[in-house]
Amino acid sequence: MNPVLMSEKITIIFTTWTIAMLFLTGDENLEIFFVLLFIGVLIMRQLTDVYAPSTLKDRMSTFIYLFVIIFIVIVGQKIITILGL
């Protein structure tokens, strides 16, 4: 039996986190869903920093950059909504 790779473990955890957040937030509020996914990716990156190889860290950093862009868009939309522009 082959041991489970670190990248496979992270993929399983992230998939489980995504499904749990989808059930928690539902279809109505995608903004909260993406923010919770972003928080999950940040937590996974910090917890696996010691154990993950550099290629895996680079891939996770790519996801973090993507979620930072989505987070900036969400915050910008909320600011525009609040200011009524």
N, C-alpha and C positions, 0 to 999 in steps of 0.2 A: 504494500500500500504506500502510495506516495504521500509525503508530507505536504500540507497546504502551504503555498507560498504566501508571503506577506501581502503581496498585491491582491491575491485572491481573498484573503481575510478582509482587507480594507474594502474591496468591492462588495463583499457580502454585507459588511456592516453598513456601508453607505446605501446599498439597496434597501436594507431593512429600515434604516433611518428615513429614507425617502418615502417608502410606503407608509410608515407610521405617521409622518408629517402630513401626507396626503389625506389619510383618514382623519387626522386631528383637525386639519384646517378645512377640509371639504373643497368643493369647487368654487365657492363664492369668493374666497379671499386669497388670490394668488400672490399678493404682495407679502403676506405673512408667511406663506409657504416658502417663497424664495429666501426670505430673511432667515427662517429656521434652517433651511438647507445650508445657507452660508455659515451660520453658527456651527452646524454639524461638521462641515468641512474644516473650519478653523480648529475645532476641538480635535478632530481626527489627526490633523496635521501636527498639532502639538503633542498628542499622545504617542504618535508613531515616529516622532522625529529621531529618537535615539536608535530605533530598530530598523528603519526603512533605508534602503540603499538610495544613493543620490539620484538615480533615474526615476525612482518612484516619487521622491520628494519634488523633482522638477515637474512631473505630471500633476501632482497635487497642487503645486503652486500655480499651474495653468488654470486649474479649476478655481482656485482662490481669486486669481485676477479676473476671470470671467464673472464670478459672483460679486466682486467689488464693483464692476461696471454695472451690473444689474441693480445692485444696492444704490449706487449713485443715481441711476435713472428713477428708481422708486422714491428716493428722498427728494429728488428734484420735482417729481410730479406732485408729491405731497405739499411741498413748499408752494408751488404754483397754485394748487387747490386752496391752500390756506390763505394766501395773499389775494386770491380772486383775480389773477391775471389771465 
